[in-house]
Every structure is written in C-alpha cells, then in structure tokens.
C-alpha cells in the first residue's frame, strides 16, 4: 500500500533541481567569463610593462617601434581568441559596436598604408646613401675626383630634402601621413567604455575592445608623430582606473609623449634615433668632401685622384665609416618594422573582411562570430 500524500511537494524541501542546475551553470559561466577577461587584461598589462622596460632613453628608435607594433598585432590576435572563447553570436552584437569597429578598422588600414609609405621614403634615402658609399669605395686603390663630386652632389640632395622636411613638414610634401592625425582624433572621440546590463558577454567583449582600441590609438600616434616629424598627432588618453592595465598605460603614455614633445621643442629635428644618426653622418661627410676638395684644388676646378692610404684618403675614412654604420642601423631597423606593420595590416584586414562576410550569414541562424569571423 502506498503512503498517503501529505500535500507537500518534494521541491519544497529540496528545491527545484532544474532551477538549481540553471543557477549553477550561470555561476560557472560567469566565473569562466571573468577568468577570460582577467587573463586578457593581465596579458595587456604585461605587454605594456614590456614596452615600459624597453622605452627609449632619449630619441625613439626603430627597435622600440617594431616591438610596439608586434604588441599591437598580438593584442588584435588576443581579441580574436577572446571572441571565440566567450562564444558571443554576432546576432547579439549591437549595431553601434559593428559600425564603430568598421570605422576604426578602415582608419587603421589607412594608417598602416601611410606608415609604409614613410618607410619607403626612408628606404629610398638609404639607397642613395648606399650609392654614395659605392662611389667612395677605394676598390681599385684610387678614387677619382668625378666620383668624389658625384658623391658630394647626392649628399647635398639628401641634406636639401632634410631641410625642406624640417621647414615645411609633411603637409607641404603631399604625404599620406598628414591625414593620420585626423583619423586618430576620430578614433579618440569614439573611445569610451559602453555600459551594458543585459549580458555578461557584452561586458567582457566591450572591455577587451576598449583595451585594444586605446593601446592601438596610443601606439599608432607615436609612429605617426615620429614619421610626420610633429608632435601634433600625439594623444593624451585618460584611462579609467578600473582596468588592471590602467596605471601602466598612463605611465608609459606620459613618458613617451614627454620625450617626443621635448625633442620637437628643441627645433626642427627628427626624433627617430636612426634617422638622426644618418642625417648627422650625411652632413659630416658632405662637409668633409667640401673641405677636402678645396684643400686639394685650392678653389679651382681640375681633375685629380685620391690614393688609398694617402693623407686625403684618411680624412675620408672615418666619415665614410660613420655613414656606413648609420645606414646599416637604419636598414636593420626598417626591415622588421615593415614586416610588423604588414602583419598588423593583414590581421586587421582579415578581421574586417570576415566580419562583413559574417553579417550576410548572421540573421536567424544565430551564426557564431567565432565560427565565421575569427576562424578564417
């Protein structure tokens, strides 16, 4: 015989098992999301600390810029991984987030193109320097006056270009870099942490995007400022102290911006260490050749030859070696920086194109952005 029913549900004593399961799953999901976000912000903090540790002591150098762009590439890669990890469907993304992302990425692509154009200009200058060094090579034990004067003319052209750039800046030379300051300003105006209450995943995504965007603006402003030879593109972002990386970011931004502004305050000079060294070597060698030609010719135009090991040839030796050294340093710095800028361009372009593709498939099928956007 069965026991009589006493009128009380078992769930009154033990609770609703399904509801308890939902709460536990929700709790576990929240913990997991917080762990993902903390891991992302901790990695960002470590990378900013790395840049602080290796920050330039006086002038900005190409090695530091390459490291900064490498960190930028890694951050955008980390963001791709985070979106996959939190499994946030594109159907739940706010349209404003998507529009802002598309606006930002097209600006970043243009900035990368402008930076590459500036590197191409430096590559061209490096080629001219290499030709000058070729002309001044005592390959057969002698150096003709014709080669010496040709070298002097090319060095004079380089000096003239440097003076024109220092006087007029990028705005007077029709360079793409001049448009980057406006792009960075537009990104700064849209940089704010949106408040969301509906979704924990939204909170994680927006905090991560905020960190990547702030760091991207800062690093790009440094490179644009250096290549444009102007402090105008520099930005002074104010980051809320709610992030793990806030203090490190603000300290790094202040240190680097102060160094660059201080350099430009001294006058029309470059704040790129390798370029400053090259310009000084070009000027020194040009002056040496001028004095040497006057010394030999006595102000008169006539043909002559320098013999390797002679007193006149020895006067050329050190300035030529200094130019060779500075040219090598410039080349060694430009190559990895170019590769890193191209890597950033590619990861931004792929993300943008994949997002545009995903928008066409993200209707009622609740397409996962991790499947369509970040696994391509």
PEVENUR-V631156 format. One record per residue. N is the residue number from 1. RES is the residue in three letters. PHI is phi in degrees with one decimal (* if undefined). PSI is psi in whole degrees, 0 to 359 (NA if undefined). D_CENTER is the distance of its C-alpha to the mean C-alpha in whole Angstrom. Layout:
n->[N N]
res->[RES RES]
phi->[PHI PHI]
psi->[PSI PSI]
d_center->[D_CENTER D_CENTER]
This chain:
n->[1 2 3 4 5 6 7 8 9 10 11 12 13 14 15 16 17 18 19 20 21 22 23 24 25 26 27 28 29 30 31 32 33 34 35 36 37 38 39 40 41 42 43 44 45 46 47 48 49 50 51 52 53 54 55 56 57 58 59 60 61 62 63 64 65 66 67 68 69 70 71 72 73 74 75 76 77 78 79 80 81 82 83 84 85 86 87 88 89 90 91 92 93 94 95 96 97 98 99 100 101 102 103 104 105 106 107 108 109 110 111 112 113 114 115 116 117 118 119 120 121 122 123 124 125 126 127 128 129 130 131 132 133 134 135 136 137 138 139 140 141 142 143 144 145 146 147 148 149 150 151 152 153 154 155 156 157 158 159 160 161 162 163 164 165 166 167 168 169 170 171 172 173 174 175 176 177 178 179 180 181 182 183 184 185 186 187 188 189 190 191 192 193 194 195 196 197 198 199 200 201 202 203 204 205 206 207 208 209 210 211 212 213 214 215 216 217 218 219 220 221 222 223 224 225 226 227 228 229 230 231 232 233 234 235 236 237 238 239 240 241 242 243 244 245 246 247 248 249 250 251 252 253 254 255 256 257 258 259 260 261 262 263 264 265 266 267 268 269 270 271 272 273 274 275 276 277 278 279 280 281 282 283 284 285 286 287 288 289 290 291 292 293 294 295 296 297 298 299 300 301 302 303 304 305 306 307 308 309 310 311 312 313 314 315 316 317 318 319 320 321 322 323 324 325 326 327 328 329 330 331 332 333 334 335 336 337 338 339 340 341 342 343 344 345 346 347 348 349 350 351 352 353 354 355 356 357 358 359 360 361 362 363 364 365 366 367 368 369 370 371 372 373 374 375 376]
res->[UNK UNK UNK UNK UNK UNK UNK UNK UNK UNK UNK UNK UNK UNK UNK UNK UNK UNK UNK UNK UNK UNK UNK UNK UNK UNK UNK UNK UNK UNK UNK UNK UNK UNK UNK UNK UNK UNK UNK UNK UNK UNK UNK UNK UNK UNK UNK UNK UNK UNK UNK UNK UNK UNK UNK UNK UNK UNK UNK UNK UNK UNK UNK UNK UNK UNK UNK UNK UNK UNK UNK UNK UNK UNK UNK UNK UNK UNK UNK UNK UNK UNK UNK UNK UNK UNK UNK UNK UNK UNK UNK UNK UNK UNK UNK UNK UNK UNK UNK UNK UNK UNK UNK UNK UNK UNK UNK UNK UNK UNK UNK UNK UNK UNK UNK UNK UNK UNK UNK UNK UNK UNK UNK UNK UNK UNK UNK UNK UNK UNK UNK UNK UNK UNK UNK UNK UNK UNK UNK UNK UNK UNK UNK UNK UNK UNK UNK UNK UNK UNK UNK UNK UNK UNK UNK UNK UNK UNK UNK UNK UNK UNK UNK UNK UNK UNK UNK UNK UNK UNK UNK UNK UNK UNK UNK UNK UNK UNK UNK UNK UNK UNK UNK UNK UNK UNK UNK UNK UNK UNK UNK UNK UNK UNK UNK UNK UNK UNK UNK UNK UNK UNK UNK UNK UNK UNK UNK UNK UNK UNK UNK UNK UNK UNK UNK UNK UNK UNK UNK UNK UNK UNK UNK UNK UNK UNK UNK UNK UNK UNK UNK UNK UNK UNK UNK UNK UNK UNK UNK UNK UNK UNK UNK UNK UNK UNK UNK UNK UNK UNK UNK UNK UNK UNK UNK UNK UNK UNK UNK UNK UNK UNK UNK UNK UNK UNK UNK UNK UNK UNK UNK UNK UNK UNK UNK UNK UNK UNK UNK UNK UNK UNK UNK UNK UNK UNK UNK UNK UNK UNK UNK UNK UNK UNK UNK UNK UNK UNK UNK UNK UNK UNK UNK UNK UNK UNK UNK UNK UNK UNK UNK UNK UNK UNK UNK UNK UNK UNK UNK UNK UNK UNK UNK UNK UNK UNK UNK UNK UNK UNK UNK UNK UNK UNK UNK UNK UNK UNK UNK UNK UNK UNK UNK UNK UNK UNK UNK UNK UNK UNK UNK UNK UNK UNK UNK UNK UNK UNK UNK UNK UNK UNK UNK UNK UNK UNK UNK UNK UNK UNK UNK UNK UNK UNK UNK UNK]
phi->[* -78.6 -72.1 -65.3 -75.1 -92.5 89.9 -107.4 -77.0 -59.0 -65.4 -68.3 -92.4 -110.8 79.1 -79.0 -58.5 -66.2 -65.8 -64.4 -65.1 -62.1 -63.9 -65.2 -65.1 -64.3 -63.7 -62.7 -65.2 -65.2 -62.2 -63.3 -62.7 -64.5 -66.0 -62.2 -64.9 -63.4 -62.2 -64.4 -69.7 -65.2 -64.3 -63.7 -58.9 -61.7 -71.5 -66.6 -64.0 -63.2 -66.3 -64.1 -63.3 -106.5 -63.3 -63.6 -80.1 -132.4 -91.8 -71.1 -115.5 -65.8 -63.4 -65.2 -64.1 -64.6 -63.9 -64.0 -68.6 -64.5 -64.9 -62.2 -60.0 -64.1 -63.0 -67.3 -67.9 -61.4 -64.5 -59.2 -65.9 -63.0 -62.1 -67.3 -64.6 -83.8 53.1 -100.0 -66.3 -64.0 -63.1 -98.3 -73.0 -71.0 -59.9 -64.8 -64.3 -65.1 -61.0 -66.0 -62.2 -66.5 -63.5 -64.3 -68.5 -67.7 -65.7 -65.8 -63.3 -65.6 -65.5 -60.8 -63.6 -64.8 -64.2 -64.6 -64.3 -67.8 -65.3 -63.0 -61.9 -68.2 -61.8 -63.9 -63.1 -64.7 -63.5 -63.9 -61.8 -62.7 -67.1 -60.4 -63.8 -65.3 -63.3 -92.7 -85.7 -83.0 -65.3 -110.0 89.0 -135.5 -133.7 -78.7 -64.3 -61.3 -65.8 -62.7 -72.0 -63.9 -62.8 -62.6 -63.8 -66.8 -64.2 -63.9 -63.5 -62.7 -64.2 -64.8 -63.7 -62.4 -65.0 -64.5 -67.4 -66.3 -79.6 -99.8 76.8 -68.2 -66.2 -97.4 -117.1 54.9 -104.2 -63.1 -62.1 -65.9 -86.2 -70.9 -60.2 -66.2 -64.5 -65.1 -63.6 -63.2 -67.7 -63.3 -64.8 -95.9 -85.6 -157.4 -86.0 -73.1 -92.7 -130.6 -116.4 -80.2 -146.8 -67.1 -65.9 -61.7 -61.9 -62.7 -61.2 -68.9 -66.2 -67.2 -61.5 -60.3 -63.0 -65.5 -67.0 -61.5 -66.1 -62.9 -60.6 -61.0 -64.6 -63.8 -64.2 -65.0 -63.6 -63.3 -61.2 -64.1 -74.8 -80.9 59.9 -153.8 -83.6 -55.8 -70.8 -61.9 -119.6 -124.8 -80.0 -110.3 -97.7 -58.2 -79.9 -79.0 -97.8 -63.0 -98.6 -58.8 -62.1 -62.2 -61.3 -63.5 -66.4 -64.6 -59.9 -64.8 -61.6 -68.7 -62.5 -63.9 -64.1 -68.7 -63.4 -64.0 -65.2 -70.3 -66.5 -76.5 134.8 -73.6 -129.7 -89.3 -106.2 -93.1 -55.9 -65.1 -72.5 -61.4 -64.7 -64.8 -60.3 -65.4 -67.4 -62.4 -63.0 -65.3 -67.8 -61.5 -64.7 -63.8 -65.4 -59.9 -65.3 -66.5 -67.1 -66.8 -64.4 -77.1 -87.8 66.7 85.0 -105.8 -85.1 -159.9 -79.3 -157.4 -135.9 -103.6 -99.9 -57.7 95.1 -72.6 -60.4 -66.3 -65.9 -66.4 -67.2 -83.3 -57.9 -66.7 -58.7 -67.4 -63.4 -65.2 -67.3 -61.2 -64.2 -67.4 -66.3 -63.9 -63.3 -63.7 -63.7 -63.8 -85.5 -70.5 -60.0 -67.5 -66.1 -59.8 -61.8 -72.4 -64.2 -64.5 -64.6 -64.4 -57.8 -66.5 -69.5 -70.5 -64.3 -64.0 -62.1 -66.3 -63.8 -67.4 -64.4 -61.4 -64.6 -66.9 -61.1 -77.4 -120.7 -107.1 -78.7 -78.6 -83.3 54.5 -56.5 -79.1 -64.4 -65.6 -78.7 -95.1 -95.6 -114.2 -113.8 -88.1]
psi->[134 154 144 144 129 2 358 135 144 328 340 331 323 356 169 112 321 319 321 323 317 316 319 318 321 319 314 321 320 318 317 316 319 323 318 314 317 320 319 312 326 319 320 317 313 322 323 322 324 318 323 318 326 17 149 142 326 280 152 137 164 328 315 320 321 318 321 316 328 319 322 316 315 321 317 327 319 321 319 316 321 317 323 317 321 352 58 111 140 336 339 0 139 141 328 323 316 314 318 320 316 320 315 318 324 325 318 322 318 322 318 319 317 320 319 325 321 322 324 322 317 325 320 318 321 322 319 318 318 324 319 316 325 318 325 15 126 61 324 18 353 160 120 157 329 313 322 315 327 318 318 320 317 321 323 322 317 319 321 319 318 316 321 319 320 326 315 331 183 331 336 0 12 51 145 334 336 338 350 328 319 322 317 322 319 320 324 320 331 5 102 150 110 141 127 140 345 333 131 326 324 318 314 314 313 324 320 315 321 314 316 317 316 315 322 314 314 308 316 324 325 309 318 317 315 313 330 346 47 144 356 316 348 144 153 87 145 109 128 148 9 353 150 331 3 308 315 317 311 321 316 315 316 315 308 317 321 319 316 314 322 322 315 334 340 347 189 82 163 147 11 117 310 323 323 318 318 315 319 320 321 314 318 315 321 315 322 316 321 311 322 319 322 321 318 316 338 30 1 145 116 164 147 172 144 134 135 130 349 167 317 320 325 329 335 334 308 313 323 318 321 321 319 316 314 325 319 318 320 313 317 331 326 321 306 329 318 314 321 323 319 323 318 318 315 317 326 318 317 317 318 312 321 324 316 320 318 329 332 348 11 33 246 350 2 46 133 127 333 329 318 327 318 12 15 NA]
d_center->[81 77 76 77 74 73 71 68 65 63 60 61 61 58 56 55 53 51 50 49 47 45 44 43 41 39 39 38 35 34 34 32 29 29 28 25 24 24 23 20 19 20 18 15 17 17 13 13 16 15 12 15 17 15 14 15 19 19 16 13 12 11 11 10 6 7 8 6 4 8 8 6 9 11 12 12 15 16 17 18 21 21 23 25 26 27 29 28 30 28 32 31 28 28 28 26 23 23 23 20 18 19 18 15 14 15 13 10 12 13 9 8 12 12 9 11 14 13 13 16 18 17 18 21 22 22 24 26 26 27 30 31 31 33 36 36 37 41 41 45 45 46 43 45 44 43 40 40 40 37 35 35 35 32 31 32 30 27 28 29 25 24 26 26 22 23 26 25 21 19 21 24 23 22 18 16 13 16 16 13 14 17 14 12 16 17 15 16 20 20 18 21 23 25 29 30 34 35 32 31 29 27 27 25 23 22 21 19 17 17 15 12 12 12 10 7 9 9 5 5 8 8 6 9 11 11 11 14 16 16 16 17 13 13 14 16 16 20 19 23 24 25 22 22 19 19 21 18 15 17 18 15 14 17 17 14 15 18 17 15 18 21 20 20 23 25 25 23 21 18 16 14 16 17 18 20 22 22 23 26 27 28 30 32 33 34 36 37 38 40 42 43 44 46 48 49 50 51 50 51 50 51 50 49 48 46 47 45 46 48 47 45 43 42 41 38 37 35 33 32 31 29 27 27 25 23 22 22 19 17 18 17 14 13 14 12 9 10 11 8 7 10 11 8 10 13 13 13 15 18 18 18 21 23 23 25 27 28 29 31 33 32 35 38 37 35 32 30 26 26 28 27 23 22 24 24]
